Structures are given as structure tokens and as C-alpha cells.
């Protein structure tokens, strides 16, 4: 009897939900000011179902399986270009995106490399991949002249051996770590042939035993809590860790450094899957994010630079004025971008990555 | 009567066909295809609009290349082997922990049994993922276990358990323990107590009676429990990826890498097919053997 009542209630809830318009957004974890989500629902009356991932690979697998059910997804540039090639996205209807005039041409020029003509995507955030350090602990271990702004901190086993005592995390993403290791070796960071890429093996094998964990999101908390002293990670994540540590007032002081040898510049792009259930609402969401106020609110919260020119006037001073987020021109010129490896090279790289991590 | 019999025979076979053979055929077909940048990410696709020619060219493009690839890289071999080892050891530990629990339950008075049964099933009311996650909090360097051990002065510095194979064993044994306890309990519960008395009357000590009567009679429960633990443990992905370290090599993780990092569905499917064969062949052999023994016994 009770059971029937519950089933009926569930059916009613389902019927109620089916009546309202929904939009499903799939974005990176820790990547938005949640107040914006409520604001979008209030402004448009559309139910926003917001879901998060922490690796491009998960997103890509869902997209390539088809029928992901998402209306807006946020892949990074290199992944985006392969997904466009696979036919995973639909072209944006720019007439539904009046706020597109807010976008920053300097960023749009760079994203053309992945999405020619920017037909399928608009920029959400961009940043660099660099070094986060718990500066006091690192100095304790390596001395006051610790090379915190150099890739040698990570790739010289002599440094890593000592740093292992206070904990090092590294992104579990060969697409991020291998270009950095290539740069350290003085090779082309965007090398496409496996013979060149393979040169990173001895470097990474030598330091892997000193890496506590290869993971792409845990380092935010680990850095902030003081569990680790070095993380090779994404700029905004490390700055979020810096912020959380400052809020907790736990004596942990985090710094972010763009390595002087150069660093990867990446772009996370909003795009609409080809089989999105609600294309109209998807455009509304993208347009909402491109509003100068909303883009500024997002950047002020997550400490990543956005591709929105109009939002720059509205950014907090600790965002727009921080060269770790909006680097000066000289640093930007030292940033490099990468392109996607072809499937054969990619398979070899994944194999190499497993070998580096597990020793097999 | 005849119709009813036919229905009874058909039901399990239809079940097997729909939920096992058809999915297996689909996975096997993907294992024979090649990687492609498309949706879905493999080729060839069956194109029925081209008629018979389409079907012919579809089958013409399938090959066993992915299986030869698996044989050429030691990674897969060692991952299968290490999964077998981890699953076997974990099953043994689960049996050693689970048997006394089941025995105790079967020995308890009738009024207690439903409560004890409830206690075994109770953990299922919490999500599996949350229970595995809880072990991170227990086993980590700053976790309860290390804090407690250091508190009572047993160790000076924290033991590294999390991100090692020990944590994987703990996770598997903990998670699958009820699957071992329940079948053994149900075998022991049916055990006729007078058989033990008879054995003791005939001069067996209690330990001998346990070894010569109780254990053999609970064998079906032990076997069922071992299968229920060993099979899922072999392909386990969540436990090694949450509790294990980067050096924990298990086939579930390799499958995940193939599927997500390489986006190579054909190779991932080939890995899955081989995993299934590794499981099914020994099970069939085992059942044959059992049947022979039963027939010989008659």
C-alpha cells in the first residue's frame, strides 16, 4: 500500500519535471561561481542541470558514444579539434549569441588553431599549466634559491628526490606533462613524431618514483591543506588552492609560477554537441556566460582568465592585476600551444604514460 | 503440459541470449573493428542501406589484428596475471574471514539469526562508492587507523597503506564479504546436526567432525561464495583506482585506459573478450569436473 503511494508520488514528480524546460551543462569541476547557476535559472526560467568532470578523456568518451544528453560541454582546445573532426558538435547559431561581440580577438585568433573560424565554440576560460609551490616548505627542503620558476624543479631528479619528503603531485595527463618535459629537454614542445616524444621517457622515469600521485584535481585540496609542497597543475586550480589556504589561515602560503622555459597555454571552449536535446537553451546558456558581468563573476571566483574583453573592466584587481592569471606580454609570448597527436602516436604516448606511472 | 515445459526451458535460454550472448556478440564485433575518428569511434559500421554488398564489405573489414596486438605487449599479460593474483588472494582472505562469521551465524539461536542476517546485509544500504571512499579516510597517513596506532604508541610514524596493494585487498575483502558469508551460511543452516553427533559417537573429536563433516557439507556454499567474490574482484576497477597506487596493475584499470585515454574501443573490447574467456573456460572445466564426480559418486 505504502509502496503504491510512493510510486505514484514519483510518477507525479517525473511528470512535473517533464513540463519545465531543461538545459544540461557538463563542465570541469571547481570551475564556476555557483551563484551564476541560480542566476541563470532565475533569469531564463530554464532548469539548469549542471554536471562536472575532471578529465577531457571522460568527456570525449561520452561525446563519441553519442547520446550524451548534454546541451553544453567544455572541452579543451586540442580535444575540441579532434571532436570537431569526428562530427561531435553543431555549428553555433551566432544570431542567438548577441553577447559574442564581448569576446576578445586576441584569444579568438589563438583558438582558430583548434576551431577554424570559431564556428563551433566560444572561449570559456584560458590559462597556463605551471608550478604550484608551498613556498616555505620548498625553501625548507631546497634552500632559499630553490628554482621555483623553472622546470628543473620538477624534472631534475636531484630536486625531486628532496621534494618527495614533502609531497609532489602531477597532472595525470600526458598531453600536459609531456610537452613540458620536451620543453625542459629543449625539444619542440608540440612534437608530433614519436621518436622525439620518446626522449622524455628517461626524464619522467627518473622522477616518477618521487611523485606521490598523478591526479588531475586532488592537488587543489592537497596543496591548500599543506599535504603536498609542489604540484604541476593548472594555473587557476593552484590559485584557488592559494585562496583556500589563505582563507583557512593555516600558515600555508601557495605561489603559482609560469616556468621561465615556457608553459602550455590552453583554452577551454564551450560547444554544443550535435545531438543536444535543447539547442535553444544551450545558446541561451552560452550567451548568458558571455555577458560581461557574468564572465567577470566567473573569473573572479575561479581565478582563471576568460576570453571576454568586455568583462576585463569588471574584474577584481587581484585577478586582472595578477600576472599569474593575465600574464604580461613578454610571458604570453613565451607560452606555447599544442596540437592533437594522431591516433597511432596517441596510443604510443598512452602506453608510455602507463609505463612511466606503473613501471610496466 | 508440453507447452509449460517448453516455456520453462525457454525462459533461461532467452535470458541468456538477450542479456549475455547478444551483448557479447556486439562487444566481439567491436573487438574485430578498427579505431576511427568518428561517432562511434570505430570502423566499419554496418550499412544496411547498401544491401547485401554492404553486409559483405562489413564482414570483409573485420579482422583479429587487435588480439595479436594484445599478445605483442607484455602490459596486458602482466595485468591479467596480477588481476588473477589479487583476486585469488582476496578471495582466500574473504573465505578465511567469512567462514567463521557464517558458522557463528548458523550456530546461533533461532531468535538471533534474523538480526545477524540483517547486520550482514545492512552495509548494502549505503552506496558502494561511499563505503570505498570511507576507507580513504581510515587508511590515509592522517587517517583514523594511523592516528589510533600512533595514539596507543604502537608505531612512531604513519604506515603507508593507502595507494598500495594492501589497501586494494582491504577494499575487496570488505566489499565482497557478504557475498561470501551468505551462501556459506545458507549451506551451514541446512546442515543436519545429528550428522555431527553421529561422527562424534563414532569417535571423532570435535575438530575432526568439523573437518570431516561440516566442511565437506558446506562445500557448495564455499564454492558459490568463492565464485561470487573472485569473478567481480578480477575485473574490479573502482577499488584499485580509489585505494590502489599508480603501481597497482589490474585489468579493470587497463580497460579503462584503453577506453578513455586511447579512446580505442576496439582494443578495449578485445581486452574485455579475453577477460571473459579467462573466466568462462575455467568455470566450464570446473563444472564438468563436478558433474563427473557426481556421476561417479552415483
Interface residues (C-beta under 8 A of the other chain):
Chain A: X55 X57 X58 X60 X61 X63 X64 X65 X66 X82 X85 X86 X87 X88 X174 X208 X213 X214 X227 X274 X343 X346 X347 X350 X351 X353 X354 X355 X357 X358 X359 X360
Chain B: X35 X37 X38 X39 X40 X41 X73 X74 X75 X78 X79 X142 X163 X246 X247 X248 X249 X254 X257 X259 X260 X261 X262 X263 X264
